[in-house]
Amino acid sequence: MNSVSVNCTRTAPFPAKHLSSAGARSVAGQINGPSEGWSSFDYRRRVQRSGRFRVSNAATGTRRSLASSSDGEIGFGKLSKSSAAMEQLDFERGVCVPFRKYTPETVRNKVLESNGAVASLISRGVEIVWTLGLYWSTLMYDCFVGRDQEVVPKRARQLRNLLCDLGPSFIKAGQVLANRPDIIREDYMNELCILQDDVPPFPNQVAFDIIEEELGQPLEAVFSKISPQTIAAASLGQVYRATLRDTGEDVAIKVQRPEIEPIIYRDLFLFRTLASFLNGISLQKLGCNAELIVDEFGEKLLEELDYTLEARNIEDFLENFKDDPTVKIPDVYKQLSGPRVLVMEWIDGVRCTNPQAIREAGIDVNGFLTVGVSAALRQLLEFGLFHGDPHPGNVFAMRDGRIGYVDFGNVAVLSQQNKQILIDAVVHAVNEDYVEMANDFTRLGFLAPGTDVSPIVPALEAIWQNSLGKGLSDFNFRSVTGKFNELVYNYPIRIPERFSLVIRSLLTQEGICFTLQPDFKFLEVAYPYVAKRLLTDPNPALRERLIQVLFKDGVFQWKRLENLIVLAKENVSMMSSNPALQAKEMQGLRELQVSKKLDLTDTIKDGARLFIFDEGIRRKLILALTEDSKLHIEELVDVYRLVEDQIDIPTVAVEVARDFPSFVRDVMLSWSESVLTDR
């Protein structure tokens, strides 16, 4: 059956009570055609490359998953008890994937259907419990004799080695724990980070047999040569370099470890079984069931196992960055790829694991880091689809100054709602509204609904004030994250898996920046990007956030507006003068040039509309111009001087003329409404 995406959007939000099965049936009916009980319901059907199936509410950002029956009908299935955690994950994320490889039921059925399943489970369960039990007993003994702190480095190494011995599922679990300060201490996290790079490969002949099996033909028929040794090895697979026989193009071949899928399914079943005994502790410490954490882990792990999903991730990244000349995403050869083998374009750049080679290649390090930070922020705040594992081995410095990415098995999705809440958190931080910052944690899923945030507010304020007290130039995410790790370890805070990836992504890329250029200021690039987005993005949600930034306690912040404009101009200047862009211009790719001016056309139009039609904004702006019983002409002139060289008067005039009919219509409608209201 072809996977078909039905993206159903209503224009009015629906209440929580519609999550019942009756409401579900109502929604299912809307897919086939309008029915009573739902207004302004717009639906469309499309085949989606990713094979994901989503029902979304544009107004609230909530999404709901559908179940597919064998006869092709689509409807909401009854939720079993073990599916409650998956439903919670879907609503937290605002993105759901019903054609998912992972559900607790799927894992259980997959494991129990194999011959000798019970004996295998018992044997593996005893091995896991015995190994982890012995390790736990040594930790308890350390605490009993009072030496638990002094032996931490030794115990952390033992844990890493233990996870390697237990196999790929536990290696992946260790890699996840390396980014979960809500679950494990920071000194253990640092040791587990080694698992991300140091994994032994499996034999070449086994890998070549898997490639031939997936291709359905001998290696020699497709490739004229292939590297005799692995280029890189990870917990789930390893990579070779090869040359296509037909075209002579160099490619990277990623091949999955043999017989890994049944091992993963078996271990996930045991993980969830063991987690059910830890729910009480998890609820107390993290505010959620331990099973929920296993479900997050299992879902991402099984996605990484399917290389066809990774191929689709690459296509999505290619689409997102198709007009960005500073980012290189490899092409994927889908006709040569399958669930266990992925063939991609070879990236001919310098890995960020070798800073000296980057400098020797004559690459402008500052320009490269600037495009890297910009690309990371675009993934996070603009696309909502970001690389979840940008460690130095997966990031390349191209010789023309671009940044290149590989390994798209681990990506994360942020819904529009999540992105807006993140921006809200930035606005609340700027306005020093720490109570709302704490509430943002609840809205993002860090805290269980109904949690009293009052104990967390002082801790958040102390972290933020201490970090900003050093000034923007000395601010870094690692120092903030270190303090934040203490906060989440001491309070019932769970870091949702997608945000653990966000944190890891930012920390990893900041680490690359510091390795290549120790005095590089991450926020000095990030702030201008955010400022430009706030000033120029026509998204209504961002317009609302801009207003929140510019008004504090009802008072217009002239200095903030000036700072935003200065920072936004810095972003335009940094990007337009970047060596990667200049190289593309020299190649004649004029259509890929970015603007060398801050385009404020839409902002000016929207601002004028707000002033005319929004009485509250109009009153505030008039008060801002007449504050303290004087006209603030000087501030207005200062703002104009900052933007006068950025405004293209003919372009603005054309846009105003184009919008004039709709403007007149809105004026007439507003006047009619006021007349009717007065009567």
N, C-alpha and C positions, 0 to 999 in steps of 0.2 A: 504494500500500500504506500503510495506517495505521501510524504509528510507535507501537510497543508497548513499554513498559518492563517488563522482567523483572528484578525486584530480588531476587536470590537470596542468602539469608543462611544460613550454617552456624553452629552454636553452638560448634564446635571449630575452632581454627586449622588451616590446611593448610600443609604444608611447601613449600619452594620447588621441590622436585622435581616437584610437581603442575603446574608451569607448562609442562610438556612438552605436545606435541600429544596424547599419550595421555590425560594428565590433563585436557586441554581437552575432549576428547570425553566424558570421564566427567562433567564439569560440565554439558556440553550435554545429556547424558542426564538429569541431575537436574532439568532444567527441565520435562521432560515427565513425570517421575515418579521416585520413589526407585529407586536401584540400588545394588548392593553396592559397598563400598569407601569409602562416605561415610556418616557417622553424623549423626543429629540435623539433617537438612537441611530447612530450612523455606523454602518458596518461595511467591512470590505474583506475580501479574501485574496490572499496572494501566496505563492509558493516562496518560502523563505529559505535562503541558502543555509542558514544554520540549523534548519530542522526544528526550530523552536516554535512553540505554539503559545500565543499570549492573548489574554483578554485584559484590556487595560481601561482604566478610567482616567481620562485626561485631566479631569478637574481635581481628583484627589491623589492621583499617582498610584492608586492601588491596582493590582493585577491579580487575576484569578486563573487557575489552571483548569483545563478541560481534560476529560478522559475520552479515549477513542475506543469505540466498540468494533467488533470484527466486521460488522456490516457497513461500516463507514459512517454511522451516525455519530454525532458529537454531543456529549452531554456531561454533566457533572456526576461523577461516580460517588458512591457513599464513602465517606471518610472512615477508615478503620481507626482503631485506637492508636495503632503505631504510626498512623499518618499524621497525627496531630502536630508532631514536631516539624514535619515537612511543610505543612500548611503555615505554621508560624514563621518558618524561614521565608516562604513566599511572600507573606504580607509584610515582613520586616524589610525585605529587599525592594518590594514593589515590582519585582520581575519574577515570573514563574515559568518553569519549563516542564510541561506535563509529559512530553515524550522523553522523559529522563531515563537514563540507564540505572540510576540508583533510587530505590525505595526500600525500606526495611523488608517489605513483602517479597520484592524481586530478589533481594540478596538471599533471604531464607529459602525461597523456592529453588534458586540456582544451586545453592549448596546441598540441599537435601535430596535433589533429584539424581545426584551422581552416585555411582556404585561405591559401597564402602564409606558413605558419607559419615555415618555415626562414628565408626571407628576412627576415621581421620580427624573428626572434630574432637573426639575425646583425647586422642594422642596429642594433637596440636594444643588443645586447651590445657592439658597437664603441663606441656612444655612451657607455655606462656606463663601460667600461674606459678610454676616452680621457679622459673628464671626471675620473674618480677618479684616473687615472694622473697627469694633469697636476697635480692637487692634491697627490697624494702626493710628486711630484717636488719641489714647492715646499717641502714639509715637510723632505724630505731635504736640500735645499740650505740651508735655515735651520739645520739641525743641523751641516752641514758648515762653514758660516762662523761658527758659534757665536752665532747670534742667535735661537735657537729659543724662548727664554723671553720676550724682549722683544716679539716679534710675535704672541704668543698671542691677544690680543684681535682682531687683524686676521684671523688665520687662522680663528678661531672664527666670525667674521661671514661669511667666505668660505664656510665649510662650510655654514652655515645657508642662504645664498643658493643655493649649489650644489644642495642637497637640494630647495629649492623649484623650481628650474629643471628638475630631473629628474622631477618629477611627484608624484602623491599617494602612491605606494608609498614613495618616499624621504622625503616629509614625515612619514608615519607612522613610518618607520624612525628619523627624527630625533627624533620625540616619544618613542619607546621608548628611544633612546640617552640622552635627557635624564634618564632614571631608572636608568641602568645604570653605576654607578661601577666595576663590575668590568671594563667594556670601555673606557670613555672617561674622560678627566680631568675634574675637577670644573669647571674654568674653561670647558671646552667644553660641559659639561652645562648650565651656567647660560645660555649663549648659545642653545642648542637649545631651552630652555624657551619662548622667544619663539614657536616654531612652534605651541605649543598654543593661541595666541590670535590670531595674525596670519596669516590665510589669506584670499586674495582670493576673492570669490564668483564664480559663473558666471551667465550672463544669466538674467533673470527668465522670459522667454518659454520658454526651454529647460526651466526648472524647472516651469512651468505645464503644458507639454506632457507631461512625465513624470507629473505628478499626474493629469491627465485620462486618460492611458493606463492608469494603475493603477486608477483609479476606474471606468473604462469609461463615463464620462459627462462632460459639460461641467462646468467649475468652478462656473458659475452655478447649476447644478442642486443642488449640495451646499452651497455657501457663499454667504452673502449679501454678504460682502465679504472681501477678502484684502489684506494689507499690500503696498504697491507696492515696498517694499524689504525685503531680508533683515533678520531680527532678529539672526541670528548665522550665521557661515560657518566651516566646518571643512574638514579635508582630504578627507573622504569625502562631505560633504553640507552643506546649509544649511537654515535654519529661517525660516518665515513665520508671521505671526499671522493668523487668520481667524475668521469667525463662522459657525456652522452655520445654515443656512436653516431647518431644521425646528424647532430648539429655541432658537435665539438664543444658544447657549453659545459662549464664546470658546475657541478651540483653537489649539494649536501644530502646524504641519505641517512635518515633517522630510522633505526630499526628497534623494535620492542624486544625486551628480554623474553626468552622462551618460556612457555607454560606459566606465564605470570598471572593471567586472569583468574583461573580457579584458586590460586593462592590468595589473591587479593580478596575475592568474594568470601572465601573461608575465614580469613582474618577479620574482615568487616563484620561478619556474623558474630564472631567471638567478641570483638570489640564492643558491639552493641549489647550483647548478653552481659558482659562484665559491667558495662556502663549502667545497666538497669539496677545494679546493686549499689551504685554510687550516687543515685539521684538525690538522696537526702543531703549528702555533703555538698554536692554541686549546687543545689537550690540555696543552701545557706551561704556558700562562698561566692557563687557567680550569679545567683538569681535565676538560674535555668536548669533544666534537666541535663544530666550528663549525656543522655541519648541524643539531645539536640546537637551537642558538640560533635558527637560521632557522625550524625547525619550530615553536618556541614562538611566534615572531613571526607566522608565516603562519597558524597556527591562530586566534589572536586576531583577526587582520586580516580573515579571511574570515567569522568570526562577526559582526564589526561591520558587514560588508557586507550581511548578511541582517537586514532590519528586523523580520521576523517573530520572530526570536530576541530582539531587543530588546523587542518587545511582551511576550514571555513573561517576560523578566527583570523588566519592570515589574510583571507580575502576581505574580511571586514576592516582590518587595519589598512590594507591597500586602498580601500574605498575612502576611509577617513582621511588619509594623508595624500590622496591623489593630487591635490593642488598645492602641496607643501614641498618645495624644493630642498628643504633642509633635512628631510627625514628619508631614510632608505628602508623599505620593507621588501624582503625577498619575494619573488614570484614563486608560486607553487605549481608543480606539475601534477595535477589531479589525476590525469590518465595513467600515471605511473605510481600513484599512491593508493593506500588502502588502510584498513583498520590498524595494521601492525607495521606499515612502512610508509614513510613520508619523504618525498623527493622535492627539494626546494632549490632555488637559485643559490649558488655559492656567493657569499658575501666576501668580497675582496677588500677587507679593511684591516685595521689593527685592533685587536681585542683590548679592552680597557684593563685587562690583567697585566698589561705591559706598558706602563706609563713612559718608560724610557724610549721604547720604540715609537710611541706617538710623537714625542718631541723630535726624535731623529728623523721622522718622516716629514718634518716641516709643517705639521698641522698647527693652525692657530688654536691653541688650547683654550683661551678665553672665549673665542667665537664658538668652538665646539661645545663647550659647557653651556653657553648661553642657549644654543639651539636645543641642547638636551633638556634643560630645565623647562623651556617653552613647550617642547614636545610632551614632557611628562604632565604639565599642567593642562594642556589641551586634552590629553587622554582622560584626565580626572574630571575636569570641570566643564569641558565642552562636549566630548563624545560620550562620556560615561562608560567607556570600554577601555580598560587599561591593562598594560602588561603587568602580570602579578609577580614576575621573578626577574627583574632587570639587574641581576648581579653582574659584576664586571665581565664574566665570561660570555654573557648574552648581549653585551653592548659593544658596538664597534665604532671606532673613529675612522670615517672614510677619508681618503686622501684629499678630497675636495672640501673637507670641512663638515660634511653631513654626519648625522648620527644614524647608525644602523642597528636594528634589533633582530634577534633570532630567538627561537624557542617560544612558541605561542601556545603551548599546551596549558599553561596556567595563566588564564586571564580572568578578570572579574568585571562584573557589570554593575554600574550604579544607575538606579532609576532616576528619572527627572526629579522626583520627590526627594530622593537622597541628595542629589546635587544641590537642590535648593536649600535643604536643611544645612548642608555644609557651608554654603554661602551665608546663610543666616548666622551660623556659628562665627564666621569671620566678622560679620557686621556686629554681632554682640560683643566680640572681643575688642573691636575698634571702639565701640561705645562703652566698654567696661561694664557690660550688663551680665554679671556672672550668674545670676539666678537663671536668666534665660539660656545661658551657655549650658548650665546643668540640665535644664529642660530639653535642650537639643540632644543631650546624651540619651534621654529616654526616647525621644522621637526617632533616633537612629538605631535603637535596639541595644545600646550599651547597658541600660538599666531596665528592669522589668517595669511594666506600666503600674503606676500607683506607688512607686518607690519614693520615700521621703528624700528629697535632694538637698535639704538644708545642711546636713553634715558635710556634703561634698563641696558646697559653694565656697567656704573659706579656703579649702585646699586648692581649688581651681584658681581662685584669686591670687593665692600665694605663688603658685607655679607661674602664672602669666605675668604677674608684676615683677617677679624675680628675673624672668627671662628677658622682659623688655627693659628692665632697669639698666642693663648693660649697653643698650642702644641697638639699633637695627644692624649695624655693621658687625656686631659680635654675637648676634642671635644665630643659633643653629638648632636643628630639629633634634639632634642626638641628646643635647642637654635637657631639652624640654621633655623628650620621650623618657629619659631616665627618671625624671621626677614623676612623669605620668605613670610609669611602670609601678612605682611605689604606691601611687594612688589606687590603681586598679587591683593591686595585690592585697591592699588593706580594706577595700570596700567591695560590696557585692556587685561588681561590674564585670560584665562579659563583653569581650571584644568580638563582635560578629566577624566571621571569617573574611568577608569582603573588605572590612576596614583594617583587619590585621594585614591584609595584602597592601592596602593603601599606605599604612605606616611603614611596612617593609620596603615598599617601592620608593617612598620619599627618603627613608634613611639610607637605602642602598645607593640611590642616585646622588644624595648629598655626600656619601662616602667616596664615590667616584670623583666628585668635584674636589674634595679635600685632598685626595691622593694625587690627582693631576696638578692641582694648583692650591696649595695649602691656605692661601689668603683669599680664595674665592668666596664671595658672599652670596649664598644661595638666595636669600630673601631680597637682595638688591636686584635680582633678575625676576624673582617671583612676584614681588609687589607691583612693579610696573605692568606685568602681564595682567594681574587681577584688576589694577586700576583701569587699564585699557578696556577690559571686558565690561567693567561697570559703566564706563562712560560711553561706549560705542555699541554694545550689544542691544538690539531692539527687543529682545525677549522681555515681555511684560514683568516677569518675576524679577529679572535683574534691574529693571527700571524701578521697581518698588524697593529693592535693596539699596539702590543708589540714593533714593530719597531718605531712607532710614539712616544712611551714613551722613548725609548732608544736614540733617536736622537732629539735634540732640536736645532733649527736654523742650522741644518746640522752638529752639533757637537755631537759625541758619549758621552753619559753620563755614565761613568764608575761607579760612585757612585750609580746611580739609579739601575744599573744591580746588584751591590752587595746587595743593600737594598732589591730588589725583591727576590733574592736568599735566603737571611736571613729570610725574611717574609714567603716565601713559605716553608722553612724548619720548621719554627715555626708551620705552619698549619699542616704539616705532623706529627710533634711531638705531638701537642695537640690532634689530632684525634686518633693517634695510641695508646696513653696512656690513652684514655678516659675510665672511669669506665664502660660505657655501652659496649664498645668493649671487655674489659677484662672479663666481665660477660659472653658474648657470647662465648669467647674462652674457658672459664671454662666449658661451656655446650657442648663443642666439635664441635661447629659450625665453623670449620676452614675455610670453603669456604666463610664465610662472613667477614673475616679479611680484613682490608685495608692495603695498602702498608705502610711499615715503613720507606721507602726511597722516596726521590723526584725523580720520574721517568722522566728523561730528554732525554730519548732515541730518541723520535720523534723530540724533539726540536733540538738536536744535528744534526740529519739527515737533518731536514729542513734548519737549519742554514748553513750547509755545501753546500747544493744545492743552496741556495741564494748566497753564496759567489762565487760559481763557475759560476752560470748562470746569475746573476743580476749584470750588470756592475756598476750600480749606487751604490748598496749596497757595492760591492767589493771596489769601490773607497773610500766610506765613512769609511769603516773599516780600510783600509790601512792608510788613513789620521788620524784616531783615534789612530792607533799604532805609528804614526810618528809625532804626533802633537807637535808644539813648537820645531821642529827640533831635537827631541829626541825619542828614542824608548821607548814605554810605556810597557816594559816587566814586571815591578813591578806590575802594575794594572792587567796584564794578569795572573800573578802568584797568585795574591790575589784572583781573580775569581776562578782559578783552585783549590786553597786550600779550597774554600767554597764548591765546588761540588765534590771533589775527593772521599769523603766517600759516596756520593750519586750515583755514576756511577758504574754500574755493567758491567765491561769490557766484559766478555763473552757474555752477552745479547746484548750489542751494536755491538759486532763483528758478532753475528749471524744475527742481523737485517741488518747490512751493507752488509753481504754476500747475504742475501735474496734479497736485493734491487739492487745488483750490475748490473744485466742485464738491468733493466730499467734505471739505472744511465748511463750505457754505451750508451744506445739508445738515451737518452736525450743529451749526449755529442755530439754524431754523428749528431743529428738533429740541435743542436745549431751551430756546425761547418759548416754544409751544408748551414744553413741560412746565416751565416756570409759570406761564399764564394759567394753565390748568390747575397747578398746585395752589396758586393764589386764590382761585375761585373756590 
